[in-house]
Amino acid sequence: MNARASFDAHDYDAVTAAEASSMIHTPIQAALPAPAQFAAVTDLIKSVFHVPAVAVALHGQPANAEGGVYRSFLEIPLINEDEVIGTLRILDTAEREFSDRDCQLLEGFAKLVADQVELWAEASRDVLTGAMTRRAFSDTLRKTFAARARNQGKAALVLFDLDHFKRVNDTWGHAAGDAVLKAVSRTVLRELRVEDSFGRVGGEEFAIMVANADARTAAEVADRVRRAIEATVIPGFEHINVTSSFGVAEATDSLVDVEDWTDRADGQLYEAKANGRNRVCIAHEDHAPRAMVN
């Protein structure tokens, strides 16, 4: 299956990269590779097709095309195990017709990109929960911290764990514990936006990177997730009730490094647990914890 098109200059004066790269998707929140993951192959595609821009758009993630004005494009779906997971698109500033040979070449590159996505997923996604692995999430955390330092944007880190999770394993066994972890993860993924990141950083410990958010907004997200977890029904273990405790810290200029950021969020998680659990605590610039009503 492939699709190709050339813009008619009489119909379109100019098409921006964002417009040319956008598609209608059903968003999913999942661990997805960063655009930099495809830098080598997209550079090769540019060289082969002599085009100024290449866009890889995975479902649930914006395309990574450079800004500019484009008049022609060729697009091929990215397919993994008979499922369309996104698109690969080449864009040109000039009007041009793409040949069948071009389609065949781009289909080959699309298979390469799809394989890269699969390999990244195998290494970066927790098998049990579908969340990002600790390593993958830590990498995202560091990149987000560095990017915020450059552009003075906003980002907030949420750490949470499941209250008294050891009792679940001790009372009903590890099968019940696994069922809880899977059900909770599905619940969290449903509550987050595609631009947010969700990782499993310990046994029953999780982290959320809330993009473009200050501490108050991230705390509202955390509390929504907390309430959703409390309402989660565990398949096969409906009698088990689950609650969770949250610590929130915004990335600010007062932070020394990523470890400082993590420590601040972890400190608020400790406060939430110490103050009765099943609640959200927020780190403020004065470092005094503020608890949200549960």
C-alpha positions in Angstrom: 0.0 0.0 0.0 1.4 3.4 -0.9 0.2 6.9 -1.5 1.7 9.8 -3.5 0.7 13.3 -4.4 2.0 16.4 -6.0 0.6 19.8 -5.1 -0.8 21.9 -7.9 0.6 25.4 -7.6 -2.7 26.8 -8.9 -4.5 25.2 -6.0 -1.9 25.8 -3.3 0.3 28.9 -3.1 2.3 27.4 -0.3 2.2 24.5 2.1 4.0 24.7 5.4 5.9 21.7 6.7 3.4 21.3 9.5 0.5 21.2 7.1 2.3 18.9 4.7 3.3 16.5 7.4 0.1 16.4 9.4 -2.2 13.4 9.3 -5.4 12.3 11.0 -4.5 9.7 13.6 -6.1 8.0 16.5 -3.7 9.1 19.3 -2.2 6.6 21.6 0.0 7.2 24.6 2.9 4.9 24.5 6.7 4.8 24.7 7.8 6.3 21.3 11.4 7.0 20.0 12.5 10.6 19.7 13.0 12.1 16.2 16.7 11.9 16.7 16.4 8.1 16.6 15.9 8.4 12.8 18.5 11.0 12.0 20.8 8.7 10.1 18.2 7.2 7.9 16.4 10.5 7.2 19.8 12.0 6.1 20.3 9.1 3.8 16.8 9.5 2.3 17.4 13.2 1.7 20.6 12.3 -0.2 18.9 9.6 -2.3 15.9 11.6 -3.3 17.6 15.0 -3.4 14.9 16.5 -1.2 15.3 19.1 1.6 13.0 17.5 4.2 11.9 14.1 5.4 9.1 13.5 8.0 8.7 10.5 10.2 5.2 10.6 11.9 4.4 7.8 14.3 0.9 7.5 15.5 0.6 9.4 18.8 3.6 11.7 18.0 4.0 14.8 15.9 6.0 14.6 12.6 9.6 15.7 12.8 9.8 17.6 9.5 11.9 20.8 9.4 10.1 24.1 8.9 9.7 25.4 5.4 7.4 25.7 2.4 6.9 22.6 0.3 5.0 22.0 -2.9 5.4 18.2 -3.5 5.4 15.2 -1.3 5.5 11.4 -1.5 4.2 9.4 1.4 4.4 5.7 2.4 2.8 4.1 5.5 5.0 2.5 8.2 3.8 -1.0 8.8 4.7 -3.4 11.6 3.1 -6.8 11.8 0.3 -5.7 9.4 -0.5 -2.7 11.5 0.0 0.9 10.3 2.1 2.6 12.9 2.8 5.9 11.1 4.0 7.4 7.9 7.2 8.3 6.1 7.1 11.3 3.9 9.6 13.1 1.7 8.9 16.8 0.8 10.3 19.1 -1.9 10.2 22.8 -2.3 9.8 22.4 -6.1 6.9 20.9 -8.0 7.8 17.4 -9.2 6.3 14.1 -10.1 7.4 11.0 -8.2 7.9 7.8 -10.2 7.0 4.2 -9.4 10.7 3.6 -8.8 10.6 6.4 -6.2 7.6 4.7 -4.5 9.5 1.4 -4.4 12.6 3.0 -3.0 10.6 4.8 -0.3 8.8 1.6 0.6 12.2 0.0 1.3 13.2 2.9 3.5 9.8 2.7 5.3 10.5 -1.0 6.2 13.9 0.1 7.6 12.2 2.8 9.7 9.5 0.4 10.9 12.3 -2.0 11.9 14.0 0.7 13.9 10.8 1.5 15.7 10.4 -2.2 16.7 14.0 -2.5 17.8 13.7 0.6 19.9 10.4 -0.6 21.4 11.9 -3.9 22.4 14.8 -2.2 24.2 12.8 0.7 25.7 9.4 -0.5 26.7 8.7 -2.5 29.9 7.3 -5.9 28.8 4.7 -6.2 31.6 3.2 -2.7 31.7 3.9 -1.2 28.3 5.5 1.9 30.0 8.9 3.1 29.2 11.8 1.3 30.9 13.7 3.1 33.6 16.6 3.7 31.2 14.4 5.1 28.4 12.6 7.4 30.8 15.8 8.6 32.4 17.1 9.5 28.9 13.9 11.4 28.2 14.2 13.2 31.6 17.8 14.3 30.8 16.9 15.6 27.3 13.9 17.4 28.7 16.0 19.1 31.4 18.6 20.2 28.9 16.0 21.5 26.5 14.2 23.5 29.2 17.5 25.1 30.2 18.0 26.2 26.6 14.5 27.5 25.8 13.2 28.3 29.3 10.1 26.2 28.7 8.1 24.4 31.3 8.1 20.7 32.4 7.2 18.9 35.5 8.1 15.5 36.9 5.7 13.3 38.8 6.8 10.3 40.8 4.3 7.9 42.3 4.1 4.4 43.7 1.3 2.0 44.7 0.4 2.1 48.3 1.1 -1.1 50.3 1.8 -3.0 47.1 3.8 -5.7 49.0 0.6 -6.7 50.7 -0.9 -7.6 47.3 2.0 -10.0 46.5 2.1 -11.4 50.0 -1.7 -11.9 50.3 -2.8 -12.9 46.8 0.5 -13.8 45.0 2.6 -12.4 42.3 0.0 -13.1 39.6 -2.2 -10.6 41.4 0.6 -8.2 41.6 1.3 -8.4 37.9 -2.4 -7.9 37.2 -2.4 -4.8 39.3 0.7 -3.3 37.6 -0.8 -4.0 34.1 -4.2 -2.6 35.0 -2.7 0.5 36.6 -0.5 1.2 33.7 -3.4 1.0 31.2 -5.3 3.4 33.4 -2.4 5.9 33.5 -1.8 5.7 29.7 -5.5 6.5 29.1 -5.2 9.6 31.3 -2.1 11.2 29.7 -1.6 13.3 26.6 0.5 11.9 23.7 3.2 14.5 24.5 3.6 13.3 28.1 6.0 10.4 29.0 5.2 7.5 31.3 7.8 5.1 32.7 8.2 2.3 35.2 11.2 3.2 37.3 11.0 0.4 39.9 8.9 -2.5 41.0 5.7 -0.6 41.8 7.3 2.8 41.2 6.4 5.0 38.2 7.2 8.4 36.7 5.4 10.8 34.5 7.0 13.7 32.5 4.2 16.3 32.1 5.2 18.4 29.1 4.7 22.2 29.0 3.4 22.2 32.5 4.1 24.0 35.8 3.9 22.4 39.2 0.2 23.2 39.7 -0.9 21.9 36.3 1.2 18.7 36.8 -0.4 18.3 40.2 -3.8 18.4 38.7 -2.8 15.8 36.2 -1.4 13.7 39.0 -4.6 14.0 41.0 -6.6 13.0 38.0 -4.4 9.9 37.6 -4.6 9.2 41.3 -8.4 9.2 41.2 -8.4 7.0 38.1 -6.1 4.5 39.8 -8.4 4.4 42.9 -11.3 3.6 40.6 -9.5 0.9 38.6 -11.0 -2.6 38.6 -8.3 -5.3 38.4 -9.3 -8.0 35.9 -9.5 -11.4 37.7 -8.9 -9.7 41.1 -11.8 -7.4 41.4 -11.7 -7.5 45.2 -8.3 -5.7 45.3 -8.5 -2.0 45.8 -5.5 0.1 44.7 -4.4 3.6 45.8 -1.2 5.5 45.0 0.9 8.4 46.4 2.4 11.2 44.2 5.2 13.7 44.4 5.4 16.6 41.9 8.4 18.9 41.1 8.6 21.5 38.3 11.9 22.0 36.5 13.1 25.5 37.5 16.4 27.5 37.4 17.0 26.6 41.0 17.7 23.0 40.1 21.3 22.0 39.9 20.8 18.9 37.7 18.5 16.1 36.8 19.3 14.3 40.0 18.3 17.4 42.0 15.0 17.4 40.1 14.4 13.7 40.8 15.3 14.1 44.4 12.8 17.0 44.8 9.9 15.0 43.3 11.0 11.9 45.4 10.9 14.1 48.5 7.3 15.1 47.8 6.4 11.4 47.2 7.8 10.6 50.7 5.7 13.5 52.1 2.6 12.1 50.5 3.2 8.7 52.0 4.1 10.1 55.4 0.9 12.1 55.5 -1.5 9.3 54.9 -0.9 8.1 51.3 -3.4 8.3 48.4 -2.6 12.0 47.9 -0.4 14.4 45.9 2.3 16.6 47.3 3.9 19.5 45.3 7.4 20.9 45.6 7.5 24.7 45.6 10.5 27.0 45.4 10.5 27.4 49.1 10.8 23.6 49.2 7.8 23.3 51.6 5.5 20.5 50.6 1.9 21.3 49.7 -0.6 18.5 49.8 -3.6 18.4 47.6 -6.9 17.2 49.0 -7.5 13.6 48.3 
